[in-house]
């Protein structure tokens, strides 16, 4: 048996914490993502950009991998809805993927993340779902309400440009350090 450990002499995480947050949480996220993608692809045309095969999700269109630096922003902008399904172990912060989507001019539909509400307004800058049924309902809504979806994209993109550029974030970090 191979034992994996990430404990360091100066670390404070227990083995149980590491196992729960790095192994169990990832497995739960994998199962949750498959289930949600299966449900949504059964009702709507759904493309997934991944290098991994997806035989468990037969109705999904696996588009293969996409280059994060050169192509991903284009995918985000051209997709009618971009899903963000965050690991359950990530309790704080706004996922970089969410910022990337809004910064590229894409529509973001994400699982609930408290910190997103500090800077963005649901239904105005993005939206979140809190269950599989809610995800399906909101997907249907935004696919049939083009003008509202476009307005949300414009609102989010404007906020990213005005308040969340790398320059502004770095300036905040530098100001905190002084």
N, C-alpha and C positions, 0 to 999 in steps of 0.2 A: 504494500500500500504506500502510495506517495502522500506525504503530508505537506500541505502548503501553509506557510505562515508569513504574515506581513508584520508581525510584531517586532518592534525595535526596542532597544534598551531604554530609550527615552519616550516611547509611545505610551499613550494612555488608553488605547482601544483594547477591549478584551477580545479573546478569540470568538466569543459568542457574537459580539457586536460586528466584528469583521465578517464572520460567516453570514449573519443575517443581512447585512447591508451590501455586501459585495457578491454573494453567491445566491442566496435565497431571493433577494430583491430583484436581481437580474432575471432569474428564472420566472418569477411572477410577472415581471414586465414582459418577458418574451411571450408567455401564455396570454396575457391580457392583450398585447398588440396583435397576436394572431387572431384571437377571438374578435376583436374590434374590426380588424381588416377583413376577416371572413364575413362578418355581418354587413359591413358597408359595401364590400365588393359584390355581395349578393343583390344589392339594390341599385348601385350606381357604378358607372365605369370608374375603375380605380387603378391608378398606376402606382407602382412601388419601385423606387430606385434603390437597388440593393445588389451586392455581388452574390448573395446567397440564393439558392434555389427555394422556391415557394410551393412545393407540391401540396401542402396542407391547406392552401388558399387557392383553389382551382379557378375562381373567376377573376383573380387579380391579374393585371398585366405587369409582369416583371420586366422592367426596362433595363435591368442590369445596373452596374455602378455608374455614378456620374462624378466628375471631378469637382471637388468642393470649391476650389479657388477659381476655376474658369467657367464652370457651367451651372453650378448649383443655384446661383442667384437667378439665372434665366429660368430654370425649372420652377423656382418659387414664384416668380413674377407671372409665368404663363399658366400656372395651375389655378383652377377656379377656387379650390380649397386646399390648404396645406394643413395636415394634421401634425400635432405635437403631442406625443404620448410619453410623458416624463416618467423616469424610474420612480417608484413610490418612495424610495429611500431619500430622494432629493426633496427636502422639505422647505428649504430656503432658497431665495434667489430666483432670478428669471433665467430660464434655459437659454443658452446662446442660440440654439436653433430657433426659438421664438423671435429673438431680436434679428437674426439673419432673415427670417421670412418677412417680417414687417419692414426691415431695412431695404429689402430687395423689391418692395412693392407687391408683396403677396398677401393673400388673405389667410389669417391665422385662426384656426379652430384648435384649441388646446384643452388638455385636462386642467382642472383647477389648480392654480398655484397662487397662494396668498400674495406673494410679493409682486406679482403682475398687477394687482389692483392698486398698488402704491403709485404706479406711473401710467397705467392705461385703464380705460373705462370699457367694460364689457358692453358689446352692442354698439360701441362708438369707435373703438380702435382695434378690436379683435373680439372673439367670443370664446367661451369655454363651455365644455360639456361636463356633466356630473354623473352620467350613466350611459350605458349603451343606447338606450332608447332616446335619450337627450341628444347624443351624437347623431343618430339617424335623423331625428326630427330637425335639428339645426342644419344638417347637411342638405336635407331636402329644401328647407326654407331658403338658405342662401343660394342654392342652385336655381331657384325659381324667382329670386328677388335680386336681379342683377344690379340695379341702380343702388340699392342699399349696400350690397356687397362692395361695389366700387367705391362708394363714399367711405366705408369703413377702411378700405385699403388706403385711400388718400389721407384720411385722418391719421392712421398709424404711421404711414411713411413720413408725413409732416412732423409728427412728434419725434420720430427717430432722428430725422435731420436736424431738428431744432434743439433737442435736449439730450440725445443719446449717441452722438458721434464719438469716435475714438478720441478726438481732441477734447471734447467736453468731459468724457469719463476720465481721461488722464489728468485733466486740470483739477477735477474733483479729488482724485487720489493725491496729487501734489499738494493741494490745499489742506487736506487732512494731515499730511505728513509734516507740514510746517508748524 
